[in-house]
Amino acid sequence: MILVGMPQVERTFRAHGLVHIEYGFLCSLEHGPKRLSDLAATSNVSISRLSHRISKLAERGYVRVRPDESDGRASVAELTGAGRTLIAEVAPAHSKALREILFDHLSPAQTTALAEALQKVGTKLGACLEP
């Protein structure tokens, strides 16, 4: 059911030249730099897919990739100022679209029940690894 509303949500970041997975990476990096292997694991994507998308984001100036100071074999991605600005531009429309699709037609009790249910589903899927 939620997939029916995805085009409305996707338009919020496609207008900025992003695809859903890229927006997710940017939001994840908003919490601080991450090793690419950790970012791939929490995003449930392959290292090759992550590398491809992170390279595109780096080319556009939204992220910077550098060697991990504690492990020279690993790389770390971090958000740039331009990346933070982009999130600030996209987030209001993205939040509005999600609110319209998921919450505006629910009562407060239904919203609470949905949040609890999605937390259980996300935990089961391993999607709720970050605070």
N, C-alpha and C positions, 0 to 999 in steps of 0.2 A: 504493500500500500504506500509506504513512504516513497518508494521509487517513482511513483506517479508525480510527486512534487519536485523531484530532482532537477528537471530542466529549469524550474523557477529559481532554485537555489544556485544552480550552476551559472546562470546568467549573471549572478552577483560578482563572480570572480572572472568569468570569461570576458566581461567588459574591460578587464584590466590585463587581458592576455594570459591568464592563468588557467590551468585545469585543476580539477578538484584535488588531486594528490599533491600538486605544488603548493596550493593554499594550505593544505594540511601540514606540509613540511615547514612552511613559514611560521605557522601558528605554533608548531612544536618547538621551533628554534627561538620563539619569542621568550621562552622560559630560560634560555641560556644556551651556550654552545653545546653541541652533542657530537660524540663520535659517530661516524657514518654507520658503523655496524649497529650501534644502539638505535640510531634513528630508523634504520631499515627494520630492525626487530620490532620496535614499538609501532611502526607504520604498517607492518605486515607486508613488506615488499622485498623483492630480491635486491641484492647489492647492485646488480647491473641496472635494474630499473631506477633505483635510488640515484646511482651515479649519473645516469643519463639526465634525470630531472634536476638534480642539484647542479650539474654542469650548466644547464640552461638558465637556472636561476642565478648562478654566478656570472654568466655572460651578460645577464641583464643588470647586474650590480645589486641584486637583492640579498645574496649570501656570499660569504667568503669561506674558502676551504683552506685549511692550514694543517701542517703536521701536528699530531698530538704531542705535546711537550713531554708527557710521561711515557709514551710509547711511539718511537719513531716510525714503526711499521703502520700505525693507524693514522687516519685523518679525522679532523674535526671540522664541522660546519658551524658557522655562526652567522647570525642576522646582521646585516649592515644597516646604516641609518636609512638608506633608501628602502630596504625591506621593511623596517619598522613603519615608515611613512606609508608604504603600500598597504600593510595590514590595517593601519588606521583609516585608510580610505575605503577599503573593502568591507571591513567588519560591520559597520552600521547597516549596510544593505543586506549583507549576509545574515546577520542576526534578525533583521526584519523579515526576510523571506522564511527563515526557519520558524520564527514566531507565528507568522501567518499560516504556514502549513501545519505545524504541529500543535500550537497552543491556543491560538485566539478563539477557537470554537470549543475549548474545554473549560469545565469548571475548575476551581482551585483543587478540589478533591481529585478530579480526574488527572490534572496536571501532576499532582503528587504521586498518584498511582502509576502514571506513565514513567515518571522519573525513576521510581523504584524498580519498575519492570525493566527499563532500559539499562539501569545499573547492573542488575542481575545478568542480563543478556551480555552486556559488555564485559563483565567480569568473567563469565563463562568463555567468551571468545578471546579473552586476554587483551582486550582493547583498552582497559582502564589501568594502564601501568603507570601513568603520570598523575601527579596530584592535580 
